[in-house]
Amino acid sequence: MDYKIISLIQKYRPKTLLDYGAGKFKIINSVSPYIKCAVFDINQEILKQSHNSSIKMIENIDDLINSKEKFEMIICCLVLCNTNEELNNKILFNISKLLIKKCHLIISICNPFFDDIQNTELRIKRYEGDYSNISLYKKNIIYGNNIKEKEDYHRPFLYYENLLQRNGFKIINIYDTDGVNIDNLNYISEHFIFDVEKNNYNDMYDCSLLIKTCPKDHLIVDTCIRHIVNRLEYGQKFNERLVIVDEENPDINIGYSKNDYVSLKNKLDELKKENIIDKIIYCNNEEGFELYEKYFGQKSKKANAKNGQQLFTILKSFESIKTKYVYQTDIDNFFRTRFGDFYKRFIKYKESKAITGFLSNLKEISEEL
Ligand SMILES: C[S@@+](CC[C@H](N)C(=O)[O-])C[C@H]1O[C@@H](n2cnc3c(N)ncnc32)[C@H](O)[C@@H]1O
């Protein structure tokens, strides 16, 4: 893995390089003779022990950000699979402040597709949970003749893809490094290396994403929500990603599948565990009809509008939105967007001062592509 990262540094030839989470300087030592290098690690002791006088040591990352010093390249190797989701957001936020626009960030993580292999050349002990879960597990790392227990996060690939893209990093390439399953000598991959380019950090802090679904969607819910979140957070980040479930969807016009509430709920719970969505709202259509008076000054106990639209579900979900704006979509919409394009549309929409609008005009988008 280190060799591949060094070859990417050589490919882009940065004049300045920051190693974020440098550990024992394993990678940066070999490039420091010909690049102006700096290192940061939360563990300051390890930095002091690995001292190299030609490398600048950063004690306080906030001071560095405030100093406005920026780097032509940043590497962050085997850090994000060690830290929790909140820290990962913070680390990427810091990196986006420190990296010059259009320059490259190199990230490596343990390859989640092979976490379930029991014995490899580098480690012993496997991850025993489901691939789609996010969880901390213990493994034994082999350092020459020594074996050391270490905790790591298993997270599915989509978590990292979404994390990078919503924080303004466009994935240019992904490499997987070699490895061997020593029980059967089959080829595996130990690590993933992401080569990503810094673009704008487009924080839609005042907008939530709302995806509407019902128990009939249980067969498509997983694929569709992954698609929607992945495409709409391609270069921008919503404040919250919510799913509203219309529990009592009548059978009008929908004959493609049977209601399966339990299956739908299980799949949504998995998506929440994976950090793909933040909140699930269940709407049973049995109480709360006074909302109609609040929105329209009218009384009714019908959940659907005259044309069949699930009006009551939508109004109920609006009550859970904490942001000024909400982008609402049905689950069966497909999106094709360029990086950061959705954010530009959102800004135009805000400038128009309209109360409602239509951001995903596919005709307009395809003309731009
Ligand atoms: C597995 S080591 C990898 C070290 C080095 N990057 C390498 O590839 O050899 C993970 C490193 O991340 C550092 N780390 C953990 N949390 C961090 C954080 N929030 N900010 C910066 N470094 C962190 C740890 O102290 C540790 O040195």
The ligand as an ORCA input file, in Angstrom:
! r2SCAN-3c Opt
* xyz 0 1
  C      -3.280      3.012     11.908
  S      -2.409      4.453     12.272
  C      -1.806      4.903     10.673
  C      -0.549      5.714     10.723
  C       0.038      6.132      9.381
  N      -0.865      7.002      8.645
  C       0.427      4.926      8.553
  O      -0.206      4.692      7.490
  O       1.345      4.223      8.934
  C      -3.668      5.649     12.584
  C      -3.139      6.985     13.071
  O      -4.217      7.918     13.092
  C      -4.046      8.763     14.218
  N      -5.328      9.402     14.526
  C      -6.425      8.865     15.104
  N      -7.397      9.794     15.253
  C      -6.918     10.938     14.724
  C      -7.457     12.251     14.580
  N      -8.682     12.556     15.005
  N      -6.682     13.199     14.015
  C      -5.435     12.890     13.570
  N      -4.873     11.669     13.705
  C      -5.596     10.698     14.262
  C      -3.564      7.798     15.289
  O      -2.938      8.467     16.377
  C      -2.600      6.929     14.501
  O      -1.284      7.410     14.535
*
